[in-house]
Amino acid sequence: MQTLPPRERILEANTRYHDLAAAGYDAKWGIDFGEVGRAQVLAKVQKLLGSTGPCFDEALEIGAGTGYFGLHLRRAGVVASLTCSDVSSGMLETLRENAARLGLDNVETVSCEAESLPFQGERFDLVLGHAVLHHIPDLAQAFGEFHRVLRPGGVLLFAGEPSRLGDRIARLPKRAALVAAPLWRRALRVRPLAPPAPESAEELAHTLEAEVDIHAFSPRDLRRLAADAGFERVSVLGEELTANWFGWLNRGLEASGHPEDVPRWWRSYAFYGYLALQRLDRVAFEPRLPAAAFYNLLITARKPEESAA
């Protein structure tokens, strides 16, 4: 069993890191609020539920960040009313700005911890999240809270969680990027990026980054967490294999140089190449390989219709 730092330290690191990262988070991770991003989010929901419907009346997003997952679902009409929670007030401020820019109503933000949700029981039809479970200190407590606030028959849906094996495999393209970065910058005439200034916000965020990702999962881990909390019809899937290798290699190269120096043709190659390999993974590998082989895990489950009191 992995030994974790004290819960308070993990929460503090997550709050500070995401507050510092909020303003530039969408640009750093290439988060898209257009049609491409919408299609990716809806594809994840369709994988887990078999369709993008029916509409959920009230949804709660855990660790909503800047709104990538939930706002796309609200915009597509998959959820009618969305409550977005996060420990980071900076992230929630950026989310509100994104919601306003997209013209979305029925979007509420609440600053809270996943292990202690300030909502009455059986309020929501859907509890969802993207790339958040691996940040939460006490997952058993959090899953108990997800179960408590869901109505009987309600749906649990999380995507973008790192698999233990996939995370290990991803270290290879990351290391390859470190080795190849000087040659890549020279070939593309990209200036090297200077290290962050000591004691700057950028340097602090870089330091905290190593403290916020505290879990990687096997499919069995996620199934057990859901089942122990009282969920049924638990399903865990995997996605991104070749797309992950390609994405981490290119991200590592780009992170080593000044963003304004990276040619537009390279960005197009990296973006459309990633999308092409996502399609390859979906068609060729996801139906044939076990979920544990992929970088990202997705989980869905349901609260029983007749929940014990």
N, C-alpha and C positions, 0 to 999 in steps of 0.2 A: 504494500500500500504506500502511495506517495505521501511524504510528509510535507504539509503545506505551511507557509508562514501563518502567523496569527490572523484571524479573520479581519480584525480592524486594520491591519497593515495592508491587506489585499484590497479592501474597500477604499482606503485612502489613496493607494497607488492608482487604482482604476479611476477614481474621481479626478485626481490631479492630472493624470495622463490625458484623459478624454476631454477635460476642460481646456487643456493646452492645445490639443490637437483639433478641436472642434472647427475653428475658422477655416483651416485648410484641409480638412478631412476628405471632403468630396473630391477635391482636385488630386490629392495624394493617391487615393485608391481608385480613381477613374470612375466614380459613381455617376451613373447616368440616369436622369429623370425623364428621358425621352422614350421613344418607342423601343429602342434596343434594351434599355433597362427594364421597361415594362414587360417585354417578352420574356426576359430571363426570370423575373420574379414569378410571372404566371406559369412558366414552365415548371418551376419547382413545386408550386401548389398543385399543378396537374399531375405531376409524378406521384405525389403523396396521396391526393384525394381522388385521382382518376378523372377530375374535371376541375374547372375554375369556379364552379358554383356548387350549391346555391349560395345566395348572398347571406352573410352572417350579420345579424342586426347589431350586435355589440361585440367589439373585439378589443382585446388588451394586448399591446405589444410590450415585451420585456426587453430592456436594453435597446431601445429604439434608435439610439444614435441620432444621425441627421435625417432619418426617415426613409432610407432607401427601400426597405421591405414594406412597411405598413402604408406609406403614402402611395406607393404604386397600387396596392390592393384597394385602398380607398378610392383612388382615381379611376380604377377599372370597375368599381362597383361591387367588388367581391365582399367588402365590408361597408356597412351603412354608417356606422359610428365607430370611431377609433380613439382609444385612450392609449397614449404613448408614455411609457415609463422609462426612467433611466436614473442612475445615480449622479450623472453629470449634468449640471444646470447649463453648462456651455453647449453641450450637444443638443439639449432641448431647445435652447434659444435658436440654434441653427435650424433645427427641425421646424420650429414655428415660422422662420423666415422662408424655408422651402415650401411649406404648406401654403403660406400667403402668396408666394410667387406662382404657385400652381393653381391658385384659386379654389382651394379645398376648404369645405366647411365640415362641421361635425368631427373636428380633430382637437382633442384635449391633451395636455401634457401634465404629467405628475412626476415630481422628483421623489423616488423611493427606492428601497432595496428589494430585490426579488424574493428574499427570504422573509420579508415582512410587508406584505402588500396592504395598503390602506383602503381596501374595498370590502364591501359586504359579501358574504358568501353567495354563490350561485348567481352572480350578476352577469357574467359574460358567456357568449356562445362560442367564442374562439380565443384561445391564448396562443400567441405566436412570438417568434423571434428569429433573428438571423445573426449568426456569429456572436452569440452572447453567452451560451451555457459554459463555455470554457473560461469565462471570467468570474463565475459565481463561486464564492468560497464554499457554502454549504448547499450542495445540490439536492440532497435528500429533503432538507427543509424547504427549498425553493419548489421542488416538484409537489410537495404537500400543499403549498400555497396555490400553485396552479390548479390543483385538483379542487381546493376549497372554493375558489372564486368562479369556477366553471359551473354552468347549469348542467343538470343531468342530461346526458347525450351530447354535451359540448365537446369541442375538438381541441386537441393540443397539436401544435405544428411548429417545429423548429428546423431550420436549415443552416448550412454553412458552418457546421461544427467540425473541427479537425479530427481526423481519425489518427489513432496512434501509429499505425503502420504508414499511412500516407504522410504523416508529419515527418517521420524518419526519412522516407524516400525523398521528400521535398528538400532535404538538406543537400542533396547532391547537386541539383541545378543552382541552389544558392551559392554553394562553394565554387561551382564552375563559373558563376558570374563574377565572383571576387577575382579569380585567376584571369579571366578574359577581359575584365573591365579596362585595364590600361590600353590593350590593343584595340578594343572597341572604340574608346575615346579618340585614339589617334586616327583610326580609320575614318571616323565620322566628324573629326575636328570638333570634338566636344571638350570644353574645359573641365578639368577635375573640380569636383565640389569640395570646398574647404570644410574641415570639421567645424562643428558649431562652436561658437565662442564660449569659453568657460563661464558657468553660472548663468547662461542665457536660458530663456524659455525653451528654445530648441534643444539645448544640451540636456536640460532637465527632462524633457519629454523623451529624448533618446534613452536616458538612464532608466526611466520608469517603464519603458516598453518591455523590458525583460521581466518585469514583475507582474504584468497584467494578464498574461496568458498562462494560466495555472493548470489547465487540464487538456489532455488529448484522450479520445475515447475509442474503445472498441464498440462494435454494434451491441455486444452483450451488455456493456456498461449502461448504455442508454435504455435498452429494453428493461433491464433490472430496475433502474431508477423509476421508470414509468409504472412498471408492474407493482413495485413496492409502495408507490403512492396511491394505488387503487385504480389505475387506468387499465383498460382492456383494449383489444384489437390494436395492439402495438405493432408498428411496422418501422423498420430502419432500412434505409436505402443509401447507396453511395453514388457520388458523382465527381467528375473531374479526375482524369488520370493524365493523359498526354497534355491536355490543356493546362493542367497544373504545372507540369514540368516546364512547358513553354512559357507560361506566365511568370513563374518565379525567376527563370533565367533572364527574361527581358526586363523585369522589374528591378532585378539586382544590377543589371547594366545601367539602366536609366538613372537609378538612385545614386550612381557614382559621379554623375556629371551635372552641369548646369542645365535645368529644364529648358531654358530658352534656346540652348544650342542644339537640342535634339531635333533632327530634321523631320519635317512633316511626313515624308515618305516612310520613315522608320516607324513613326507612331501609327500610321495606317497599317503597315505590315504587322506590327505587334497586335493591334486591336482586331483586325479582321482574321489574322492567323489564329488568335485565341478563340474567336467565335467559331471558326472552321473546326478547330480541334475539339471544342465543346460538342459540336454536332457529331464528330467522329466517335467521341467517347459515348455519347448517348445511343448511337446506333450500333456500334461494333462491340463495345466493352461493358457498358452497364447491364445489358441483359445476360451477360455470360460470366462475369467475374463477381466474386463475393464483395459485399459492401466494404469490408475492411481494407480492400486493396486500393480504394480511392482516397483522395485527399479530404473531401468533404462528406459528412454524414448528414442525413435528413431523417427526422423522426416524426411520426404522427401517431396519435392514440386518441381514445375516446373515454370520457367519463361515463360509467354505466348509467343507463336510463333510470334505474331505480337505485339511487345512491343510498348507502347506509347512513343513518342519522348520526 
